[in-house]
Amino acid sequence: MIMQRLLKDEFFLKKPLSSPIKTSKRSRKIGQKIYNHLNTAQMSANYKLVRNPNPNPEESGKSLPLHPRLVSCGTIHTDEFISRAKSRSSFSPADMKGILQLFQDMMVDFLMFGYNVELEGIGTFSVSLKSRPVMEKNEIRAESIHFKDVKFRSSKELRDRLKTMPVFRDEYTVSDPAYPSAKECEQEVFRYLETNPFIHQKKYMSLCGCSRSKASLDLRRLVEEGKLRWEKLGTSHLYYKVEEPVSGETNPK
């Protein structure tokens, strides 16, 4: 939504941009390029192909087939969920937060007393229990049976709406369950920056096939080592390669 607003904002697209790209052309073309990079990252689901280790030790030399696994873009927390939802509703953010809290409280009440809770178009929530293993009913009492977890079963309507979701495989996705080494990831980053003005966290996750937390730590390390610099645009962090000064030129203070 932030990028959509920026695309419509001619002042943003035409004004001179800040220092990380001030040596580039300050024009609508740059604004459009930034929008394209971030919009592609935020508005599409990516996958990687992974191969699980063979659980049968007798067939250790036999590889299992590859299967697709979604590359998470991260987690949308309540505040961001409400921020994005307010443009689609006449409810205020405070109203929406109150409604979500009411839903939570009501769901806890119903689940606690043994009901399943069905939210139309979303799915059904139910409680699972746990206890120590027993062979006969008289070997255990109610005090030894406890709450385990909340289970969710998606509704047919929700599944039908998601059947047509577009998914894309990035050209740099990896097929091994283990992460590439830090050096390999760094090489991929700077290879990517040879043809792109910046890199963002999701692209790093795609390049290295890693989690969001690892991508954040690795990018922060590259910044601390002076190899990258970053700038915040909306809710996104853009990372730029630190150019070495040409002969006879010094870094600005």
C-alpha positions, 0 to 999 in steps of 0.5 A: 500500500505504501508503494502504491501511494508513492507511485501515485505521488508525482512529487515523490517520483520527480523530486531529487532522491536522498544520498544513497542514489544521488549520483543516479538520474533523479527522475521518474524512471528512478522512482518507477524502478524503486517501485517495481523492485519493492512491489514485485517483492511485496506482492508475489509469493515465491517458492524454493525446491527442497529435498528432504533427507531420506529417513530410511538408512538402508536407502541412504544413497537414494535421493527423495524427489524435490518438492516446493516450499513457500519462502515466507515474506515474514509475518504481518502483525496486528498493527500492520494488518490494521494499517493495511485494512483501514483503506478498505473499511470505514472502521477506525484503527481503534475500532478494528483493534477492538473488534479483533480483541473481542474476537479473541476473547469470545474464541477463548470463551467458546473453546474453553467450554468445548465448542468448535468455533467456525468463522465463515469463509476462514475456517474452524478452530478447535482444541486438542488435548494431551495426557500421559500414555495409558492402556485403560480408561481407569488408569487416568483421571481428569486432572492428568488431561490438559490443553495441548494446542488450538487446531485450525481447519481451513474452509473450502471457500478460503481454499478455493480463493487461494487456488489461483494464487500466483507463485514464482521461483526466483532464479537464485533459489536453492534446492538444498535444505542447508543454508549456503555459507556466509561467504557464498551469500555475500558473493550472491549479494554483490553479484546481484548488486552489479545489475541492481541499485539495491537489495532488500531483505526478501531478495536476500532470503531468496538468494540464500534460501534462508529465514527472515531472521538470518537475512536480517542478521547477515545484512546487518553484519555487512553494514557493520563491516562497511560493505553495505549501507542502508536507507529506510523507505516506508517500512522497507530497508534498502541496502546499497553497495558502498562504493570505494573512492576512486584514486585521489578521492576521499570518502565524505565525512 
